[in-house]
Amino acid sequence: MRHLRIAIDGPAGAGKSTVARELARRLGIMYVDTGAMYRSVAWLAVKYGIPPSDEEAVVRLLEEHPLHFETNEQGELQVYAEGHNITAELRTPEVSNVVSQLAVHPRVRALLTDWQRAFSRMRSVVMDGRDVGTVVLPDADVKIFLTADLRERAKRREQQLRAQGFEVSAEDLCVQLADRDARDAGRDTAPLRRAHDAHQIDSTGKTVGQVVEEILSIVERVVLQ
Ligand code: CDP
């Protein structure tokens, strides 16, 4: 198969990571969760009590505690900090609440963007995030902008978090997701935005399988061109 780069962007909780993981599995290519990279910086900031608004301090933190990104046998990104695999610790409400505050910093973004581009040069990728189609891989072969109704996104996130043992309410999550979207879309550097050449898919009321099939048919058209 030819070298493929598929970008999936969209607001918080639209189902990007579930869809991207399944799509990568079906195509047998690597899945790069760029949100996990930003979350790993937030994980360090929470651990060391660094204010996420302080760009200088966050950059210093990354110099003192370098992160390592690797792929596992399933072709999924794994994050290592201080010699431990922290991938399973990145989706806590605490990390979710600070991540978009440090994702505004241009120097943090530049560092992570370099890593993301390096992955896409080495391997065919499905990469999901906020700025993949606009900034990280502006010449991606396929660009998807995945959305869903806010209430449905909050409900899905509530189910995910409850399954992990967190006590959360869909009402609170609605407010938190909307806050995060506003911060992500409102920042100066690489804001959340639909690329002009992205296919917009609304996943409200659709299963993961349906959305994956929809994207696969777009990928097939591109590959057969
Ligand atoms: O899974 P969910 O939609 O909740 O978020 P995520 O993809 O894990 O991303 C978490 C946060 O990281 C986002 O709200 C953004 O603040 C930041 N992010 C970003 O700025 N740029 C990216 N390419 C990916 C994530």
Boltz pocket constraint, residues with backbone or C-beta under 6 A from the ligand:
constraints:
  - pocket:
      binder: B
      contacts: [[A, 10], [A, 11], [A, 12], [A, 13], [A, 14], [A, 16], [A, 17], [A, 34], [A, 35], [A, 36], [A, 38], [A, 39], [A, 99], [A, 100], [A, 101], [A, 103], [A, 128], [A, 129], [A, 130], [A, 131], [A, 132], [A, 180], [A, 184], [A, 190]]
      max_distance: 6.0
